[in-house]
Amino acid sequence: MNIMVIGGGGREHAIIKKLAENKSITKIYALPGNGGIAADAECVDVKATDIDSIKAFAAEKGDIDYAVVAPDDPLAMGCVDVLEGMGIPCFGPDAKAAIIEASKVFSKDLMKKYGIPTAQYETFDDMDKALAYLENAPIPTVIKADGLALGKGVIIAQTRDEAKAAVRKMMEEKAFGASGNQIVIEEFLTGPEVSVLSFTDGKTIVPMISSQDHKRALDGDQGLNTGGMGTVAPNPYYTEDVAKECMDTIFLPTIEAMNKEGRTFKGCLYFGLMITENGPKVIEYNCRFGDPETQVVLPLLESDLLTIMQAVTEQRLAETEVKFSDESACCVVVASGGYPASYEKGKEIFIGEMEGKTDVFIAGAKLEEGVLKTSGGRVLGVTSVAPTLKEAIDTAYRNVEKIDFEKAYYRKDIGKRALEVERS
């Protein structure tokens, strides 16, 4: 089989490595891939958002048997619709279903309509009305751009002035372009966060192992929000009782709601949850594998990924085995100094010999004359799997010390809170 994977980050590297375990796959193309992915797939210099060029590449090859569309933008732009229109089966939702992530207003209204627990909210397409609302809104509050914004379109405002500045940044200054034409102002929830990726074919939903992301750039959850500085799995806050409540009140109702709206979702549906004192609530939906959650979840998957993906596409998930290891995983992201603000590129990357069950998933790197150099903010993630969470964390950090490039930095406390919960 010849497989095409759309995307070029650490998430895509993890997907490609797991797909490659299937011996029926003869060729994997990554569009665009990156300098590290080039070791595991043939990289094609086509942007993930260039749907016309993706279509042209597939047509030129003529022998693509299956495609995985991983990032949010091409999903929202209808990449799956285009490829399936060419007769290429895909893993990922069509554009009608991808709106669950592409529009915060849509997803919040969906939850309200179908009684799915989430934060209270109001939506605005008029800046003056939004600013007037903030005069009496509870503080802190959360301001969200409606559309996709590379994971950066959410601002937690601690003061009324911060909230107003966030609204102006989105709606007046257009910091996130058209994504800020509409905004959501919602209640600030408190409690531990849990990420749950799930396979769903629109009829059956199978949650994957839970994980915990670390969004802030610096230790102790300080600094700016990032795309994610590390993850652990499983998440100790996600107990069996919580999992059952989520299935009954969130997961199944979401799938049923999308079906009722004529937007059947097939692919990976990501639930960003907060375990509040009033039970689990949805913070956000993503219409695809999370990054860097994928980097800890897929290494724990024992079943064949391609088999599961094909079952999702063909709506046969109920009869397909999805089995995860009972081990633990930790991913530590190594980033360029200055990320998520400005940072330098082109630094040579040195990767030593890894110990234990460890993968290095490359995110922001390019090959220049055979030399791997930095080309992004999050450069790579080191993921270690071990029998216990503490062993996984310790192994990951020992391996991180074998990574070197100029101005590299990483958080030193990935998994610390999870370990504290385990001990309590």
N, C-alpha and C positions, 0 to 999 in steps of 0.2 A: 504493500500500500504506500501511496505517496500522500503525505500530510502537509498542510499549509497552516502555520500558526501566525496570526496577525498580532504584532506587538513587539516590543524590544526592551523590556525591563527585567528585573529580578523575578517577578511573577512569571513571565513568559519562559525564563530559563528553567524555573522549577517545573512548569508544565511540560516543557520539552524533555527534560531529563526523565520525568515520570513516564511520558508517552514512549520514550525510547526503550523502555523495558519490554515493550510488546515486540516480539520477534517478527511479527507479520509486517511491521513497518520497515520499508526499504529506504525511504527518503523523507526527511523533514526539511521543509523550507521555512525560514523565519523572515517575516516582512515587517520591519526592517532587521530585526535581531540586533545584536551588538557584538563588540569585540570578544566578549567571553562566550556568548551563545555560539559564536563561529566554531567553537570546539565540538559542538554537539549537533549542529544543524547548518544547512547552507543558507547564509544570510543574503537577502535580496534587498538592494537599496531602494526600497519603496516605503514611504511613510504610511503608518497605520491609518491615517485619515485620508489618504489619497485613494478613494474608492475606485475611481476610474482606472488608475494604474494597477491596483490589485486585480480588478476584473480583467485587464489586458494581460497581466502576467498569467493568470489562471487559464485564460483562453489560449495563450501562446503555448503553454505547457501541454494542455489538453489531456493530462493524465492525473489531475489532482483528485484523489478519492474522497478526501475529507478535509474540512477546515475548522480550525478553532479560532474564533474571534475573541480576543482576551480583553482589550481595553474598552473603557466606557464610550469614548468619542465615536469610534467606528460603529459600535453597536447602535448608538443613538442616531447615527447618520444612515443606518440601514444597510450596513455591509452584509449582514446575514441575508437580508431580503435579496440583494443583488446576486450573491453567490448561489443561493438556493434557486434563484431564477435561471441560473446557468446549468442547474442540475447537480450542483456540488452540495452534498449534505453538510450541515454546519452544527457545531456546538456553540450555543449562544442565542439569546432572545432576538426576535425581530424588532424593528424600530417601534412598533406599537407597544410592545411589552417593555422595551428598554426605557420608556418614559418614566418608569417607576424610580429610576435614578436621575434621569435627564431633567426632570422637573420636580423640585421640592414641593411646589404648590400642588401638583397632581398627587404626589404620594401622601401629603398631609390630608388633602381632601378625601382621598381613598380611605385612609384610616378612620377619619371622622364618619364617613358615610357607612362604613361596615363595622364600626365599633371596635376597631383594633387599638389597643392601648398605646398612647403616645402622649407627648407633652401638649398642653393647651397652646393655641397659636392664633395668629391673625395674619392675613396676607395683604400685601399692598402693591399697587402699580403706580401710586402717586406719592412722591417723596414728602410733600407737605403733610399729607394725611398720616404718613408713617411717623414723622417727627412729632406731630400733635399727639398721636397715640402714646409715644414714649414719655410724654409729660407725666403720665400717671401709671405707666406700666411697672410691674414689680421688677426690682433690680436685685441681683444680676439678671440679665436676660440674654437670649441667644438670637443673633441676626444671621440669616442664611440667604445667600443668593439663590434664586430659583434654579438656574441652570448649572451645567458642569463647570468646575473651576479648579481642576487639578487637585481636588481635595483641600483647597485653601479658601473656599467660599463660605466658611463658617467662622463667625467672630463671637466669642463669649465676652460680653461687655460687663465690667464690674461696676461701672458708674453710668449715670444718665448721659453725661457728656461723651463717654466712650461709645455708648449705644448710638447717639446721634451722629457721631463721627463715622461710625461703621455704615450707617444708612447713607450718609453723603458719599462715602467712599464707593459704595456699590451703585447707587442710583444717579449721582451727579457726576462723580469723577470717572465712572465706568471702569473701575479697577479690574473687573472681571468681564468687561465687554457687555454683550447682550444678556449674559447670564444674570446681570443685576437689574434688568428691566422690571422684574417682579422680585419681591423679597418676602421672606417669612420671618416674623418676629414671634419667638416662642418662649414658653416657660423654661426656666433653668432647672433641670432635674439634677438630683444628686444620688450617688450610689456607684458601685463598681460597674465598669463597662465590660461587656462580653461581645465578641465577634463570633457569629455562627454562619459559616458558609453552608450552602445546601445544594444538593442535586435535586432538580425537579423537572418532570416532563409535562407539567400542567395537570397531571392526574395524581401522581404520587410525589411526596417530598421526603427526601432522606437527608437529614442534617449530618454534616461532617463533624469531626471532632472540634470542640470549641477552642477558642484562642483568646489571648489578651494582647492588644497592641499598646505601644508606648508612643504617643503622638508628639510629645514635646521634645525639643531639641536637646535639652540638657538634663543632667541627673536631678532626681527629686521632682520630676515633672515641671521643671522650670524652662524658661526660654520660649521661643516661638513655636507655633504649631508646624509640623512637618507632614510629609506623606507617611511617616512611620519610622521610628528608629530601632524597632526590634519587636519581637513577639515571642510568646511562649504558648505551648499547648500540652495538655488541655488546660482550660481556665478553671481554677479551683472554686471560683464563685458559681460556676455553672453546675449545680448539683442535679441529681436525678429528679428531684421534686421541681426544681426550676425548669429543667428540660421538658418535663411533662406539661407544666403550665404554659410554656412557650409554644409547644406543639398545639395545645388546645385553643389558646387565646390569640396567637400571633401567626404561626407558620401556616397551618391549614386554612384559617380565615383569609390570609393574604392570597394564597393560591386560588381559593374559591372566589374572592373579590375580583381578582384579575380575570378569571374566566367569565364572571358575570358582566364585566365591562367589555368583553370581546377582545381581551388582550392576553390570551393564554401565554404563560411564561414557560419557556423551555430553555434550560441552561443552568448556570450557577446563580442562585439568588442569595445575596449576602444580607444578613440581618445584623445591624449594629444596635445592640441592646444596652439598656441600663437597668440594673436590678435595684429598683427604688424600694422604699419602705412600703409602698402600695403595690408591689409586684413588678415583674418585668415590663418594660415599655420600649417601644421602637424609637431609637434616635434617628436612624436613617436606614434606607435600603440602598444597596448597590446591585447593579444588574450583571455582576461579573465577579470573578475571583478577586479577593482583596489583596493588597500589596502593602506590607509584607506578610499577611496572614497565610497566604498560599505557601510561603517558604517553610512554614512549620507544619501545616496541615497535610500537604501532599507527601512529604517524606514518611508520614505515619500511615498512609494508605497502603493496605496490603493487597487489595483487589486491583485488577487491571484497569487503568484509567481510560484507555481507548474504548474498552468494552462498555464501561459505564456511560461514557459520552455518547456512544452510538445508541445505547438503550434510551438515553434521554431524547435524542433526536427522533427516534422511532417510537417514542412513548411506550417503551417496554421496561421502564425502571422497576416496576413492582416485582418483576421476575428476575431481577439481576442482583447478584451479591455485591454489597458495598461493605467491606470490612476494614476496620482500622486496628492498628497495633495498640496494645495497652501500655506502650512506652510513652516517654515525654520528649518534647523537642523545644529547642531554644534557638532563635535567630537573632544575631546581633548585627545591626547595620553599621557599616563603616562609611562615613560620609566625607565630603570635601570640606575643609575648614571654611566657615562662613555660611554654609548651608543652614537654613533655607533662604537666606538673603544672598548677597553676591559671593561668588567663590571662583577660584582659578581652575582652569582645565589644563589638560596635557601633561599631567604628572605621571611618571612611570610607576606602574604597580608591580610590587614584588609579592608573590604568594609562596609561602613555604610549604613543606609537606604537612598535610593535615593528619590529625590523630583521631581514632575512634570512628564512629559512623557519622561522618561530616561531609557536607556539601558546601561549596562556595558558589553562590548564585550571583552572577554578574548583572548589574543594573545599568550603571552609567560609565561605560568604558568603550574605547575603540582600539582597533589594531592599526598601528602605523609601522610599516616595514617589519611586521612580525613582533612588534613590541606593544604590550597592552598598556594603554594610558587612560587616565581619567577623562571623562567627557560629560559628567553629570554631577548633581548634588549628592544623591545617594549612589555610591559607587558600587558597593557589593554587600551581600549579606552572608554571614557565616552561620550555617545551621548544623547543630549537632543533635543527635538522637541518642537517648540513653534510658536505662530502666526507670530512673527516677528523675523528677524535675531538677533537683539539685545537681545530679550528675550531668544532666544535659546542659545546664547553665555553666557549670564549672568547665566542662569540655569545650563549649563554644568559646568561652573567654580565653582558655589556653590557646585555642586555634587563632583567635583574633590577634593575638600577640605575634603571630607569624605572618601577618599582613602588614605591608609597609608602603606608603607613598607620602610625598611631601604634604604636610598640613592635614593629614588624616585625623579624624576624630570619631569617637563613638561614645555612647552612654555606658557607664560602668554599672548600672543598676537594673538592667533588663531582667525581669522575673523576680525582683526583690519582694514586691508586694505579694506576688503569688506564693512565694515560699513562706512568707509570714502567715498567710491564710492557712497553708498546709499545716503549719506548726501549731496553730491555735485550736 
